[in-house]
Structures are given as structure tokens and as C-alpha cells.
Amino acid sequence: MLDARLRPLIDPPLNALGRVLADLGVTANAITSIGILLGIGAGALLAQGQFTLALVVIIVNRLLDGLDGPVARITGPTDFGGYLDIVADFVFYLAVPLGFGLAAPANLIPALVLACCFGLTGISFLAFAAIAGKRGMETSAHGKKSFFYNTGLAEGTETIVVFILFCLWPAHFPTIALTYASLCIVTVIQRTAAAWAAFKP
């Protein structure tokens, strides 16, 4: 919901830093790969109850996620880079609930529910993108991407905010997780309605 509105604010500094990294010879895939490792690391830290350190790792992970695109646009985007980027996102989105689920018994069921809902949002997102790509549809609402980005109530910005809340108030993880899981379901419904409007015979 907020991703497209924030792009004009965050793109200029990310593009500038991306140009510096590209000039230094840093590749987009290297940035994405480091992000994957940090996403897994964040989950491991959360499982051990290291919430403050995990929060730092989460923020760095999201910074890297914002930088691989600008670097790719400078050095030349690739289909594999686009694939790796979305895989990295969902490694991160699943590692964090998994970490909290392992951190305390009371977190396990809310973590499973949230992970399942993330899976559903990912399926709705990628299914829409696949069919939109087949039909030649394009959008620039989320910047230049490797494939069609369909919007929804629960997107990247909202997820980052929720993950930060998890780390700041870990005792409230079950309540926050279940609330956000419900917003993910609303997002799936939104995308399904958008798919019906765009793809119906």
C-alpha cells in the first residue's frame, strides 16, 4: 500500500548509493546474495532471543534489498537477478516468523499462520505477475522491475514496519503476527479481485 508512495523519497538516495557501489565493481547479485545470508541470520538471531541485534540485521537486509535494483539498472539487469531478488525477499519474509516461532512456544502457532499467509501473498503476487507478463502488461508504480508488481494492502513497507514492531515488542509477537496475517489475507483477496478484473474472459 505504501511502497509506491515512498518510491519518490527513497529512490534518489538509493540510486546515488547504487551508482557508487556499481563504480566500485559490486554486482547486484552479490548484494542480493549477502541479503539472503543476512535474512537467514536474522531468523537465527531471533530464535535465540537476540531481538536487538536481529533488528539491526533486518534493517541492513532491507537496505541491501533496496540497493540491488539500482546497481542492476546501472550495470545491466538480468532475468536471473530478478529471480534471485524475489527468492531473497521470501527467504527473509519466512526466516523472521520462523525465528520468532522458535523463540518461544507461545509464538509457534501465530508464526505458522503468518508464514502461511506470506506464502499465499507470494503466490498471488507471482501468479499475477506471470499472467501479466504473458499479456505484456507493464507498470512503473513500484519503479522499474523485472516483472509486473501488483499492489496490495500488505506490501514491503508494511512488512518492514511489522518486523520492526516484532523486535521492539517481542512479547506481543502473537497479537501483531495474527493481525498482520489477516491483512495479508485481505491483500490476497484484493489481488484476486484485480486478477478477475484484468484477466477475465
Secondary structure per residue as TSV (DSSP state, phi and psi in degrees):
chain	resnum	aa	ss	phi	psi
A	1	M	-	360.0	-40.2
A	2	L	-	-96.6	-14.2
A	3	D	H	-55.1	-51.3
A	4	A	H	-64.6	-34.7
A	5	R	H	-71.1	-29.2
A	6	L	H	-85.4	-15.3
A	7	R	H	-56.0	-44.2
A	8	P	H	-61.9	-23.6
A	9	L	H	-86.8	-39.7
A	10	I	H	-93.7	-21.8
A	11	D	H	-64.5	-44.1
A	12	P	H	-58.7	-49.4
A	13	P	H	-67.0	-35.6
A	14	L	H	-66.6	-40.5
A	15	N	H	-64.1	-39.6
A	16	A	H	-65.7	-45.3
A	17	L	H	-67.7	-35.8
A	18	G	H	-62.8	-37.2
A	19	R	H	-65.7	-39.7
A	20	V	H	-61.8	-46.2
A	21	L	H	-64.1	-41.1
A	22	A	H	-63.3	-39.9
A	23	D	H	-63.9	-28.5
A	24	L	T	-82.5	-3.9
A	25	G	T	90.5	9.7
A	26	V	-	-76.4	131.8
A	27	T	-	-94.7	155.6
A	28	A	H	-63.1	-40.3
A	29	N	H	-65.9	-32.1
A	30	A	H	-66.2	-42.3
A	31	I	H	-62.2	-45.7
A	32	T	H	-62.3	-41.5
A	33	S	H	-64.8	-40.5
A	34	I	H	-62.9	-38.7
A	35	G	H	-61.4	-38.1
A	36	I	H	-61.8	-45.7
A	37	L	H	-62.6	-39.9
A	38	L	H	-68.3	-36.0
A	39	G	H	-61.3	-45.1
A	40	I	H	-63.8	-40.4
A	41	G	H	-62.9	-38.2
A	42	A	H	-62.0	-43.2
A	43	G	H	-61.3	-41.3
A	44	A	H	-64.9	-40.8
A	45	L	H	-65.2	-40.6
A	46	L	H	-63.9	-40.1
A	47	A	H	-60.9	-27.4
A	48	Q	T	-92.9	3.3
A	49	G	T	79.2	15.2
A	50	Q	-	-89.3	70.6
A	51	F	H	-70.0	-39.0
A	52	T	H	-67.1	-46.7
A	53	L	H	-64.6	-39.7
A	54	A	H	-61.3	-37.8
A	55	L	H	-61.0	-42.5
A	56	V	H	-61.2	-45.0
A	57	V	H	-63.8	-39.8
A	58	I	H	-60.6	-44.9
A	59	I	H	-64.6	-42.3
A	60	V	H	-64.5	-40.3
A	61	N	H	-57.6	-45.3
A	62	R	H	-69.8	-32.1
A	63	L	H	-63.5	-44.4
A	64	L	H	-63.7	-37.7
A	65	D	H	-61.8	-32.9
A	66	G	H	-79.9	-16.4
A	67	L	H	-94.9	-27.4
A	68	D	H	-64.5	-33.9
A	69	G	H	-63.5	-52.7
A	70	P	H	-57.1	-40.5
A	71	V	H	-64.7	-42.2
A	72	A	H	-62.9	-37.8
A	73	R	H	-68.5	-26.8
A	74	I	H	-81.4	-44.5
A	75	T	H	-87.6	-15.6
A	76	G	-	113.5	109.4
A	77	P	-	-68.8	151.3
A	78	T	-	-129.3	156.5
A	79	D	H	-63.9	-38.6
A	80	F	H	-64.4	-37.8
A	81	G	H	-60.8	-41.3
A	82	G	H	-63.8	-40.3
A	83	Y	H	-62.9	-48.0
A	84	L	H	-62.6	-35.9
A	85	D	H	-63.3	-44.5
A	86	I	H	-72.9	-33.4
A	87	V	H	-62.7	-43.1
A	88	A	H	-60.1	-40.6
A	89	D	H	-58.9	-46.1
A	90	F	H	-80.6	-22.7
A	91	V	H	-60.1	-45.5
A	92	F	H	-65.2	-47.7
A	93	Y	H	-62.7	-28.6
A	94	L	H	-92.8	-29.3
A	95	A	H	-66.7	-37.1
A	96	V	H	-67.7	-51.4
A	97	P	H	-59.8	-37.7
A	98	L	H	-60.8	-43.5
A	99	G	H	-60.8	-44.9
A	100	F	H	-67.4	-36.1
A	101	G	H	-62.3	-33.5
A	102	L	H	-84.1	-15.6
A	103	A	H	-73.7	-30.9
A	104	A	-	-155.9	140.7
A	105	P	G	-56.3	-36.1
A	106	A	G	-67.1	-18.2
A	107	N	G	-85.6	-15.7
A	108	L	H	-61.5	-52.5
A	109	I	H	-66.1	-46.7
A	110	P	H	-57.9	-36.7
A	111	A	H	-65.6	-41.6
A	112	L	H	-63.9	-42.8
A	113	V	H	-61.7	-45.6
A	114	L	H	-65.0	-42.4
A	115	A	H	-61.4	-41.3
A	116	C	H	-63.5	-40.8
A	117	C	H	-68.5	-36.1
A	118	F	H	-61.8	-39.6
A	119	G	H	-60.4	-42.6
A	120	L	H	-66.0	-42.2
A	121	T	H	-64.7	-37.9
A	122	G	H	-64.1	-41.9
A	123	I	H	-63.2	-45.2
A	124	S	H	-64.2	-38.9
A	125	F	H	-64.7	-49.8
A	126	L	H	-74.1	-34.6
A	127	A	H	-64.6	-43.3
A	128	F	H	-62.5	-44.4
A	129	A	H	-62.2	-40.2
A	130	A	H	-63.8	-45.9
A	131	I	H	-72.3	-37.7
A	132	A	H	-61.2	-41.1
A	133	G	H	-64.0	-40.0
A	134	K	H	-60.7	-34.0
A	135	R	T	-90.9	-1.2
A	136	G	T	76.7	19.5
A	137	M	-	-74.1	147.4
A	138	E	-	-138.5	155.0
A	139	T	-	-151.4	147.8
A	140	S	-	-117.4	13.6
A	141	A	T	-61.1	-30.4
A	142	H	T	-108.9	22.3
A	143	G	-	84.1	178.7
A	144	K	S	-75.9	120.2
A	145	K	-	-123.9	167.7
A	146	S	S	-72.9	-23.3
A	147	F	S	-151.7	173.6
A	148	F	-	-64.9	127.8
A	149	Y	-	-104.6	111.5
A	150	N	-	-89.8	136.7
A	151	T	-	-81.4	174.1
A	152	G	-	-176.9	173.9
A	153	L	S	-66.4	-42.8
A	154	A	S	-106.2	104.2
A	155	E	-	-121.9	-162.7
A	156	G	H	-61.6	-46.3
A	157	T	H	-61.2	-46.7
A	158	E	H	-62.2	-38.0
A	159	T	H	-66.7	-40.6
A	160	I	H	-60.9	-44.9
A	161	V	H	-59.9	-43.8
A	162	V	H	-64.7	-41.7
A	163	F	H	-64.7	-36.1
A	164	I	H	-65.1	-42.0
A	165	L	H	-61.8	-39.5
A	166	F	H	-54.0	-47.4
A	167	C	H	-72.2	-34.0
A	168	L	H	-75.3	-34.7
A	169	W	-	-130.3	66.2
A	170	P	G	-59.7	-27.3
A	171	A	G	-65.3	-22.2
A	172	H	G	-98.6	12.7
A	173	F	H	-52.3	-48.5
A	174	P	H	-56.3	-45.2
A	175	T	H	-66.6	-47.1
A	176	I	H	-64.2	-42.3
A	177	A	H	-63.6	-45.0
A	178	L	H	-68.7	-35.6
A	179	T	H	-64.0	-44.8
A	180	Y	H	-70.3	-32.8
A	181	A	H	-58.9	-38.9
A	182	S	H	-65.7	-35.6
A	183	L	H	-68.5	-32.6
A	184	C	H	-64.4	-39.9
A	185	I	H	-63.8	-41.0
A	186	V	H	-60.1	-39.7
A	187	T	H	-62.6	-42.1
A	188	V	H	-61.2	-42.2
A	189	I	H	-63.3	-42.7
A	190	Q	H	-58.5	-47.2
A	191	R	H	-68.0	-34.1
A	192	T	H	-65.9	-41.2
A	193	A	H	-65.1	-40.5
A	194	A	H	-65.2	-36.8
A	195	A	H	-66.2	-41.5
A	196	W	H	-61.2	-43.6
A	197	A	H	-66.9	-36.5
A	198	A	H	-85.5	-32.3
A	199	F	H	-112.9	-2.5
A	200	K	-	-62.3	149.8
A	201	P	-	-59.5	360.0
